[in-house]
Each structure stands twice: as C-alpha cells, then as structure tokens.
C-alpha cells in the first residue's frame, strides 16, 4: 500500500513538471495564457469601475432634485434618463472617433464603433474586439458625467428641448475634443516635451462640464425671485437635504470607479493607492467646507458640507494617481474651502442653484494645478516634471522642470476653459435663437413638472385628496365625488417658494 502511494506521488510530481513544457509546446505556453488572464482581470476591474461611474448618474439626479423646489423634482428624473440616452448614441456614432487617435486637434477613426473595425495606423493600429468595447464604454461613462455637471446651473427654468440638443452636441463634439487633447494623443499630450497630467479628469471632465454650464447660465439668466430689488441674492432653498446627502454619497462611491478605474489595470493593486487618495481628499473637503462656512456664518450648512465633499473629490481627480498620501488631504481641504468662497461670491453675480461652477469648475482648476505643485517623482508620467514642492525640498529634482510642469498644467486649464466656453456659448446661443432656451414666466411659476411633463413629482403636495382627511386641526373630511376645497399652501411650498 505504501509503495503504491509513493508511486502515485512520484507520478503526480512528474506530471506537474511536464505540464508547463506541454503547455508551451501547445499554442504559445503558460506565459501567454497568464498574460491573457491578467488582461481579462484588468477588464473585469474596468467593468466594475464603469458600473460605479454610471452609478454617479443617480447621484447627480438626487443632488439636483434635492436642491430643487418641490414643483421641479420630476423633471430631474426625465433629464437624467434622456441625457444619458442622447450622449450614449452621440458618443457611439461620433464622439468616440473624435476622442480617439488622429491629429493634434481631433481623432479620425472609430466612428460608428463596431467589432472588427480598424482604428489608428502604423504601430498604434488595433482592430476592435471585446476589451476595446469595454474601454469605449468606460469613456462613455466619463462623458456622461461631464454632461451631467452642465445642467446643475440651469435648474428650474430651462426648456427640456435644450437638454436634448446640447447633449448630442456635447457627446459628439465638445467633450471628445478635450479628451482627445489630453488623453488621445492631441495637442495637450505633449507641450514642449511635457504631457499634461490629469489622471482622471479634474480638467477634462469637471472643468469641461462646469464651463459649459457657465455658458448656458449666462444666456439663461437667474430664476424668478432670486435677486431682490436691491440686487442682492435671495435664498431659494431646495426641498430635500436628505436627497442632497444621498446624491453626494452616491457620487462619492462612484468616484472610486472614476479615479480607481483610471489605472486600467490590477497590476500591483495600484488602484488601491488611487482610491485611498480619493477618500482622504473627499473627507478633507467636507472638513474644509464645514469649517469655513461655520467661521463665516456660525452655522454648519448641510449643502456646503455636501459641496465640500464633491469639491474634494473633484480636486483629487487629476492628482489621484500622481501624488503621495500626505498631499491628498491638503488638496481636498483647500478644495473644500475654495468651494465655500466660490459659491458665496458667484451667487452675487449668477444663479447657480447647486454650486456646480464652484464645486466642479474652481475645484477642477485647483486639482489640475495641484498636480503641478505636489506630483511625486515616484509617480509622474513619462516625460513629465515633478511638482514644485519637490523642486524646493529635493536637490535631485530640477526646480526649472517643476515650474515647467506647473506651466503646462496652467495651460491645460486655459485651453480647456476657452475651447469649451466658446463652443458651448455658440451652441446655447443657437438654441436660444431657434427653439428658445428658457420656459415662459407662467411655466416657471407653475413648475417644470407640470409645464413640461404634465405631472407632479410629488402629487400629494399639490393635489387635494378629497377621500381622506389631512389630519390637521380644523381639516374637514371630504367624501369621494364631492367638490374639493381650494388647496391650501403646503408647508413645503411655503418654505421653498420665494417672492417673484
């Protein structure tokens, strides 16, 4: 019995030694098989990250609904669904091609993306297969996030048709041009030998969305009643801070896919470092915004705390893969403080209901510049310079190189803002001159839920229910079929309406 057992063990050992050689002899070997499995694992991670980024659409929806008045909540649902649908088709037909390989200004291959399609040329040419579809979908998720940012500035008074037209233009032209410039081998990928470092899109995604929103806002104007006769802004509070909080938390969770997924691989689990930087900056953003608003008002404003989290996340988006852990909370805290000052200052000039220009625009600028300040020599991209901080403290790092990289980061901010603003302003001006950009005063007064969609988001708040008593003191029960009394102003409406 012992001899048989020993023989079995010896045979098993022999087979284990022979199998690798047999595998190499049959179709390329274990090394190629292992490489294929690693690639598959990388794509699984990108797929998970893509789902997390698409989850951010729900975050934007709840955030915008929460900051809206009760009569405008339903339109937020329709807007998110239609915009996601429009940008998907635009990206598939045109946007991915302009985003892809081409010249300094736009991509020239990849339109009507399909299996077996040849994209690029020379050594960079590839034929579309499964992994390429996954990466194309991930790029779409980023484009959809950037578009979602645009509309926060336009709440409660924009025509629904404007959403549809601009979504197509944005997904086909605006965002792809900027993405190509930085990530697609375009103009900003090599400036005097240095690339712009924007790991996941502080500038490409967030500044782009906020700039387009600013262009829309300048042509759209403020909500009725936002500014008093003296020109000072009035508070028009949103109807639900719990929904705002839910939106912020969904965005926060989605950001782990946004930043972490931008590694595009699982090698060495580097995505863990990126995700930790993301968390540290978000937390510091909440603290920075909360502290500053408390010092200014002696009140812990819920909306500002939420925007602090978003600003921290936006601020770390560009540096997340380029900085050490110690820098992440500094970047996030400054972004959180910046968003408070930004919201309060911008509100005196234009009506941005959710603070998108500050949380995504100003924080996006700061995040892009922060790479030029704090990028670690260990993590910088090929050909890039480290952050200015290292040029000061490390004798082995060229200070002039760090200043050059900061200049490149600054140039990226300027080019992004100018390009997006001009294109978007022209697009919204064309919409305004044709179908119109803003609803009528009557439609705005009634609310977009009824004027645009024919139904209330919260029917109980506006429609009398004659079949049961409200339970309030003095309220009468009305039998079904009987004439209902004129509805009283609900407490929700009384709190959220502002004199026109």
N, C-alpha and C positions, 0 to 999 in steps of 0.2 A: 504493500500500500504506500509506504514511504517512498519507494523507488518510483512509482507511478506519479506521485505528487511532485517529486523532484524533476521528473522528465517534463511534466506539464509546465512547471515554472520555467525550465530552460527553453522550451519551445516558445512560450509567451515572450520571453526576453529576446529570442532570436527574431520573432516576428516584429517586435517593436523596433528592432534595429533595421530590419529590411524595409519596413513600410515607407519611411521617408525617401529611401532610394527608389522604391517602386513609384512613389508619387511623383518624384522628379522626372522619372522616365516616362510617365504617362501624362503629358499635357502641361509641362511647364513647372511642375513641382510645388512643394509646400509654400515656398516663398511667395509665389504668385497667388496661391489660394489665400494665404494670410493677408496679402495686400488687398485682395478683393473683399475679404471680410471686414478689414479695417475701413475700407471705403463705404461699405454697406452700413457699418456702425456710425460713421460720420454722417451719412444721410439720414439715419434714424434720429440722430440728435438734431439735425437741421429741421426734420419734420416736426419733432416735439417743439422746437423753438418757433416754428411757423404757426403752430396752433396757439401758442402763448401770445404771439404778436397779433393774431386775428382776434384773440380774446380782448385785446385793447379796444376794439370797436365797441364792445359792450361797456367798457369803462368810459369812453367818450360819450356814449349815449346817456348813461346815468349821470355823469357830471353835468352835461348840458341841460338835461331835464331838471336836475336839482336846482340849477341856477336860473331856471325859467320860472315864470309865473304859472299858476295852475291852468290858465286858459291856453297855454302854448306847449304843453308837455307831450301830447300825442304826435305832433309834427316831428319831434326829435326821433321817434322810432322810425317813421317813414323816411326821414332824411338819411339815417344811418344805413338802412337797407338799400335804398335806391342809389346812394353814393357808392356803396361797396359794389353793387351790381355794375354801375356805369364804369367805375375805374377798372374793374376786372376785365371787361371787354376791351376798353381802350388800351390797357397795358398789353393784353394778348395780341391785339391787332397791330399796334403801332409803338407803344411806349417801350416795350422790352427791346425792340430793334434799335430805337434811338439811344437807349441806355447802354447797348452792347458795343462790341468792337467796331471801330470806324476811324474817323479822323479826329482832329483836336476838338471839334465842336459837337459832333453828334455821331451816333452809331449808324451803320449802314446795312447790318444784317440782323436777321431774327424776327422780321415782321411776319405776322400770322404764324406764330411759333407752332411747329409741328414735328412729329417724330421723323428722324432721318434727314432733317434739314441741315445743310452745311452752313456754319457760321464762322466768320473770321477768314483769315488767309495765312498762307505760309505755315510757320511753326506753331502759330496760335490757332490754327483751324481745328474745329471739332465738329462732330456730327451729333446732332441732338439725340439723346437717349434718356433713360429714366432719371439718372442723377441730375441731368440738366433741367428736367421738368421740375424737380424739387427746388433747385436753386432759383429757377424762374418764379416759382410760387412764393418763395421767401422774399424775393424782390418786390413782388406784387403786394405782399403784406406791409412792407415798408412804405410803398407808395400810398396805400390806403390810409395808413396812419398819418402821413403828411397831409393828405387831403382832409382828414377829419379835423385837423387843427384849424384849418381855414375858417370853418363855419362857427366856431365859438364866438367870434367877434360880431356875427351877423344875427344873433338870436332875436326872435320875436318880431321881425319886420321885413324879412327878405322873401321875395317870391320863390315858390318851390321850383319853378322852371329854371331859375338861375342856378340852383343846385345841379340840375341835370346837365345843362350846357357846360358849365365850368368844370364839372367832374370829368367829363370826356376830354376837355382841353388840357386839364391838369395831368390826367393819367397818360395822355398821348404825347404831350409836348413839354410842359413846364418841369415836372419832377424828373422825367428821364434826362433832360438836358443837364440838370445839376448833378444827378447821379453819375452820368457819363463823364462829366468834367472831373470828378474826384475819384470815382471807383471804376470807371470804364475805360481808362487809358486816355482821357481827354486832357484839356488844357491845364487843369489844376493838379494833375497827377505827376507833373514834372515841371517845376518852376526853377530855372537856373540849377537844375540837378537835384532839387529837393522836392519831395512829394508833400502835398497837404496831408496831414494826419487827422483823420476823422473816423475813428474806429467803427462807430455805429450810427452816426448821423446827427450830432448836435447842430451842424450847419446844413448838411444835405437834406435831412428830414425836417427838423424842428424849425430852424430859421426859415426854411423854404415855406412851410405851412403858415407860420406867423406873418411873414412878409406878404404873402398872398392875401391873408386875412386883413392886413392893414390896408392894402389896395382896395379891397371890397368895402371896408368900413369908411374910407374917405369919400367914396361915391355914394354910399348908402345913407349916411347920417345917423344921428342918435335916435333912440326910442323916444316916443312922445312922452313928455313929462320928465325926462332925465335931467334937464337943466332948467333951473328956475329963472325968473325974470332978471335976476342979478348975474346970471351966467354961471353960478356955482352948481356943481353936480348934486343931484338928489340921490339918495339910496333907493334902489328898486330891488328889494331882497328876493332871492329865489325862494321857491315854495317848499323845498325839502333839503335840509342839510344832511339827513341820513343818506339820501340818494347821492349827494355830492361825495360823502365819505365812501360809499360803496364804489362809486366811479373811480375815485382816487386809488382805492385798494386794488381794484381790478387792473388799473393801469400799472400800478406798482408790480403786481405779479407778472403781468405781461412783459414788463421791462426786462425780466430775467431772460426771456427768449430773445428780446430785442438786442440786448448787449451780449449776453452769453452765446446766443446763436451766431453772432457775427464772427466767432472764431472759425466756424465752418468745419470744425474737426474736434475729435475727442482726444487727440494726442496729448499726452502728459496732463490731461484734465485741466488745461489752461483756462477753459471756460469757467472753472471754479474761482480762479483769481478775479476774472472779469465780473462774475456775479457778486462776489464779496465786495469789490469796489462799488458796484451798483447799490448794494444795500447800505453800505456806510455813507455814501453821498446822500441817498434818499433820507436816511434818518437825520443826518446833519442839516438837510434842507428844512425839515419840519422844525427842528430846534431853532435854526436861524430865523425863519419867518415868524415863529411864535414869539421869540424874544424881542425882535424888532417891533412887531405890532403891539406887543404889551408895553414896551417902553414909550411908544408914541401915543397909545390910546388908553393904557391901563386896563385893557381888555384882551382876552385870548380869543381872537376872531377865528371861527371854525373854517371859513372859506380861505383865509390866509394860510392857516396851517396846511390845508389841502394843497394849495398852490405852492407852498414851500416844499412839500414832498415832490410835486411834479417838477418844480424848478431844479431841485437837487438831482433828480433823475435825468432831466434834460442836460444839466451841466456836466454830468459824468459820462454822458453818452459818447462824446468824442474821445475823452481821455481814458475810458474804462480799460482798454487793452494796452495802454501806454504808460500808466503811472503806477507807483507803488502804493501800498495800502494807506500809508500815512497821509498821502496827498488827497485821497478821496473825500474824507470828511471836511477838509479845508475847502475843496471845490464845492461840495454840497452846501456847506454853511453859507459861503459867500453868495451862492445862487439863491438860497432861501431868503437872505437879507435883501438881495437885489430885487427879488420879485415884489416885496412889500413896497419899497420905494418906487418901483416901476409902476405898479398898479395905481398907487395914490397920485403919482404925477400924471400918468397917461389919462386917468379918469377926468382930469380937469380940461382935457382937450378933445378926446374922442370917447365914445361909449362902447367899451369892450366888456360885455357882461360877465365873461368868465376869466378875464385876465390873461387871455392867450398870448397877446403881444408881449407881455412881460414874462410869463412862465415858459413860453416856447421861444420867443424872439430874443429877449435880452439874455435869458439863461442860455440859449443856444449860442449866442455870440460869446458869452463868457466861457462856455465849455470849449469852444473851438480855440479861443485864445489861451485857455488854461493848459492845453496841450503844449503850447509854446513856452509855458512857464515851468511845468512840472514833469514833462516827459522823461522817463528814466532811460539812461544809456543802455540798460539791460533789455529794454522792451521796444525801442524805437524801430520804425520801419526802415528797410534798406535805403540808404542814401539820405535819410533824414538826420536832423540835428537834435540833440537832447534839449531839454528845457533850460530856460535862462537860469533857473535856480542852480542847476548843476554847473553851469558856466561860472557861477560865482563861487561855489564851495569846493569844486573839484578841479585841481590843477591839470588833470589829464583831459579835461573837456574844453574844447575851444570856445571861448566866450563869443567870438565873432560868429561861429557856426550856430550857436544858440540864438543869437539875435537874428540871424538869417532865417532860422526856422520860425521864430515868432513873426517875422515879417511875412513869411509865406502863409501862416495861419491867418494873419490880418487881411492879406489879400483875398484869401478864400471867402472871408466874411463879406468884404466889399463886393466882390464879383457875384456872389450868391444873392445878396440883397438887391443889387442893381438889376440883374437879369430877371429875377422873379418879379420884382415890383413893376418893371416896365411891361413885361408880358401880361401880368395879371391885371394891371390897371387898364391896359388896352382891351383885354377880354371883357372885363366888367363894364367898361365904358360902352363897348359894342352891345352888350346885353341890355344895358340901361337905355340905349338909343333905339332898340328894337322892341323887345317884349316888355321892357321895364324891369327895374331891379327891386323896387320896393312896393309892398302892398299899399292899398289906399288907407287913409286915416280911419275909415269905418271898419275896414277889415282888421286893422291893427287893434282897434278898440275892442272888437268882438273877440279877437284872439285867432291865431292861425289854425287851431284845432278845428274850429267851426268854419272859418272863411276859406281854408284851403282843403280840408279833408271831410267836412260835413259831419264831424262827430267830436265829442269832447273826450279828452284823455281821461278826465275824472268826471263822469256824468253826474255822480251823486252831489258834487259840489255846486253844480249849476242848474240841474233839473229838479223841480219839486217831485217828491214821491208821495202821491196822494193816498196810497193804500196803507200807509202806516204813519204813526206819529213820530216826530223827531225826538220826543222825549224831553224837550226843553221846557222849562216852566212857561205856562201860558200857551203852549202849542196845541193846536186842535188837530184831532184825527179826522181825515177826510176820506170818506168812503170811495171805493173804486167807481169810476164813472162820473163822480161829481166834479164840479168845476174846482180847479185848484187855485188857491190864493196866489197872488203875485209873490215870487220868490224873494226872500229877504237876502241881503248881502251876507254871505257866509263869513265866518271868522277868517278863513283862509284868504278870501278875496279882500277883506278889509285890511289884512296885514300886508298883502303883497301889491295892491294897487297904489299907484301914485297919481296925484292930480295931474291932469293933462296941461 
